[in-house]
């Protein structure tokens, strides 16, 4: 079981179909830092609706991270599997 921070942009994603995202809000800058850190989880949870316990979401990898000095980031996000939220 992997514990990873949730991300809720809404929208639709599909397994193995990368999508480009621009992270700019402080909470998502933290998500990028935490996910890409050497000791970080390397993955994060992508929710397509407001996250609630028991919902199905996507476990995603970050690729081609371009992180600006202020923490904003352009990232390719690749959903690799579905997961069930045990907490929010």
N, C-alpha and C positions, 0 to 999 in steps of 0.2 A: 504494500500500500504506500502510495506517495502522497505526502502532504504538500500542497502547492497553493499559492495565493490565487483567488478567483479574479477573473476579469470579465466584466459585463458590458460589452459594447452593443449587445443586441445583434441583429443581422443573422445571416446564415453562413455556415461553414460545412465542409464535407471532408471526410477522412482522406488524407493524402493529397488534398488540394490546397497548396499554399495561398495565403492571402497577405498582401502588404498592409501594414498598420503603422500609423504615426502616433506614438505615445507622447503626450505632452502634459497631461495632468499630473500633479505631484504624486498621487497614489500610484499611478501607472509608471512614473519614472522609478519609483521604489520597486515596483514589480519587475522592471527590466533589470535593475541593479541586482536584486535578489536572485532572479532566475539565472542570470549570466555569471554570477560570482563563482569563483573556483569551487567553493564548498556549497554552492546553491543547488537547488533541485534540478536545474537544467530544463524543467518543464513547468507549465502553469495550466490552470484550469480556465477554459473559455466557456462562458455561459451565454446562451442565446436568449435568455430571458432573466428577469430578476431572480437571483439565486435563492432557492429554498431547499432545505434538507430533503433528500430523496430525489431531487431532479437529476436528469441525465444531462451531462455537459461533455466537453471534449478536453482531453489531455493534449496539450500542444507543445511543440518544440519551437525555439526561436532560432532563426538562421539569418545570416547576412546583417547582423546588427550594426547600425551606424549610429553611434551615440555622440551627441553634441556635448560640449563642455558644461552646459546648463542641465544636462540629464535628459533632454528630449531625445527621442530615438525613432529611427525608421527601421522597421524589422519585418522580415518575412516570417509569418507564423504558419506552421504546418501541423494540422490536427493529425494525431497518430492513433488515437483510440477514444472510445467513449468511456465515460466514468460516471459514477453515481456520487452525488454530494452527501457526505456524512455530516458535514457542518458548514456553516456559512460565516 
